[in-house]
């Protein structure tokens, strides 16, 4: 059945940039930062100050980049957060979020919301989702499967571009094996996939 278009944004939300939408994020979706924290980060960044606040884990969160359509946070040396506004063909805006942990190797979780921060299925804009076969050639598979159990897992690091509407997904599972095995694998791997936003979904670039 064909998907129904998303409801148009209400008048009050039109033209809101990444900073405003970040501040408006429901507290239920912001586990580390309060609304005051988020507003302070945006204000500090806009005024050329060091954009850093205490978070709920008694650590420090720093905003590292802010533009009309993009922002990024460093929660710690081991956790990063990105947000990108994606304009749609229907005239509304989707919000794409990437949560990345950096231990033991980088691994990201992609989330999708409408303009009012209601969750949407990621498959709406990224189908099919990346799988191991997208990164491994037939020659790489037996090398991988001979390693420990973690080598059979799909670990990826997602990056939303601040400059355009591209999404890059880097294959990080090879970072779980030793240098000798990694060198054997490199000729048979696709190290990353790049997707371009097309107004209703991400399409893989060939």
C-alpha positions in Angstrom: 0.0 0.0 0.0 1.4 3.4 -0.9 2.6 5.5 2.0 0.6 8.6 3.0 2.5 11.9 2.8 3.5 13.3 6.1 1.3 16.0 7.5 2.4 19.5 6.6 4.2 21.5 9.3 2.2 23.9 11.3 2.8 27.6 10.8 4.8 28.0 14.1 7.3 25.3 13.1 8.1 26.5 9.6 11.5 27.9 9.1 12.9 26.6 12.3 16.6 25.8 12.1 18.5 23.0 13.7 19.2 25.0 16.9 15.5 25.8 17.5 14.4 22.3 16.8 17.1 20.9 19.1 15.9 23.1 22.0 12.3 22.0 21.3 13.2 18.3 21.5 11.1 16.6 24.2 13.0 15.8 27.4 12.0 12.2 26.9 14.3 12.0 23.9 17.1 13.9 25.5 18.5 11.6 28.1 21.6 13.6 28.9 20.5 17.2 28.5 17.7 19.3 29.9 15.9 21.9 27.9 18.0 24.6 29.7 21.1 22.7 28.8 20.1 22.6 25.1 19.2 26.3 25.0 22.5 27.2 26.7 24.5 25.2 24.1 22.7 26.9 21.2 23.1 30.3 22.8 26.8 29.8 23.6 27.5 28.6 20.0 25.6 31.4 18.4 27.6 33.9 20.4 31.0 32.5 19.6 31.5 31.1 23.1 32.7 27.7 24.2 29.5 25.7 24.0 29.8 23.2 26.9 27.5 22.3 29.8 27.2 19.7 32.5 25.1 16.7 31.5 23.0 14.3 33.6 25.8 11.8 33.9 28.0 14.4 35.7 30.0 14.7 32.5 30.5 17.5 30.1 28.6 17.8 26.7 30.1 20.1 24.1 28.4 21.3 20.9 31.0 21.1 18.2 29.1 22.4 15.2 25.9 24.3 14.5 24.3 25.5 11.2 20.7 26.0 10.0 20.4 22.3 9.1 22.9 20.5 11.2 24.4 20.2 14.7 26.8 17.9 16.5 27.5 17.1 20.1 30.4 15.4 21.9 29.0 13.9 25.1 32.3 12.3 26.1 35.4 10.8 24.4 33.2 7.7 23.9 29.8 9.2 22.7 28.8 11.5 19.9 25.4 12.8 18.7 24.4 14.4 15.3 21.2 15.9 14.0 20.3 16.8 10.4 17.2 18.5 9.0 16.0 17.0 5.8 13.6 18.9 3.6 11.0 16.7 1.9 9.2 17.0 -1.4 5.9 17.6 0.5 7.3 20.8 2.0 7.9 19.6 5.5 11.0 18.6 7.4 12.3 15.3 8.8 14.8 15.1 11.6 17.5 12.5 11.3 19.6 11.7 14.4 22.8 9.6 14.7 23.9 8.3 18.1 27.4 6.9 18.1 29.3 5.0 20.8 33.1 4.7 20.2 33.9 1.6 22.3 35.1 -1.0 21.7 34.8 0.3 18.1 32.6 3.0 16.6 29.0 1.9 16.2 26.0 4.1 15.3 22.3 4.0 15.8 20.1 6.0 13.3 16.8 7.5 14.3 14.1 9.4 12.3 11.5 11.9 13.5 8.9 14.2 12.0 9.2 17.9 12.5 7.4 17.6 15.9 9.8 14.9 17.1 7.3 12.0 16.7 9.3 8.8 15.9 9.2 7.4 12.4 10.5 4.1 11.1 14.0 4.5 9.6 12.9 2.1 6.7 10.7 5.0 5.5 13.8 6.8 4.2 16.5 4.1 4.1 15.5 0.9 2.3 17.0 -1.6 2.2 19.0 -1.1 5.4 22.7 -1.9 5.1 23.7 -5.5 5.8 26.9 -7.4 6.0 26.7 -8.4 2.3 26.9 -4.8 1.3 30.4 -4.6 2.7 31.8 -8.1 2.3 32.7 -9.8 -0.9 32.5 -13.6 -1.3 36.3 -13.8 -0.6 36.0 -11.9 2.6 33.3 -14.0 4.2 35.3 -17.1 5.0 38.1 -14.9 6.5 35.5 -13.1 8.7 33.7 -16.2 9.8 37.0 -17.8 10.9 37.4 -15.0 13.5 35.7 -14.6 16.9 31.9 -14.2 17.2 32.1 -10.3 17.1 33.4 -10.5 13.5 30.0 -11.8 12.4 28.3 -8.7 13.7 27.5 -5.7 11.6 29.1 -2.6 13.2 28.9 0.7 11.4 29.7 4.4 12.0 27.2 6.8 10.4 28.0 10.4 9.6 25.6 13.0 8.5 27.2 15.7 6.3 27.1 19.3 7.6 27.6 20.6 4.1 25.1 18.6 2.0 22.4 16.1 2.4 24.6 13.0 2.3 24.8 10.1 4.7 28.0 8.0 4.9 28.0 4.6 6.6 31.5 3.2 7.4 32.0 -0.5 8.1 33.7 -0.7 11.5 33.5 -4.5 12.1 37.0 -4.9 10.7 38.2 -2.8 13.6 37.4 -5.8 15.9 40.0 -8.1 14.3 43.8 -7.9 14.5 46.0 -6.0 12.1 47.1 -9.1 10.2 43.5 -10.2 9.5 42.5 -6.7 8.6 45.2 -6.5 6.0 44.0 -9.8 4.5 40.5 -8.5 4.3 41.1 -5.0 2.9 41.2 -5.9 -0.8 37.8 -7.7 -0.4 35.9 -5.1 1.6 33.6 -2.1 0.7 34.8 0.2 3.4 31.8 2.6 3.3 28.5 3.4 1.6 27.4 6.9 0.7 23.7 7.9 0.4 22.2 11.1 -1.1 18.9 12.6 0.2 16.4 12.7 -2.7 13.6 14.6 -1.0 11.8 11.5 0.3 14.5 8.9 0.9 18.2 8.3 0.9 19.5 6.7 -2.3 22.8 4.8 -2.4 25.4 6.4 -4.7 27.2 3.9 -7.0 
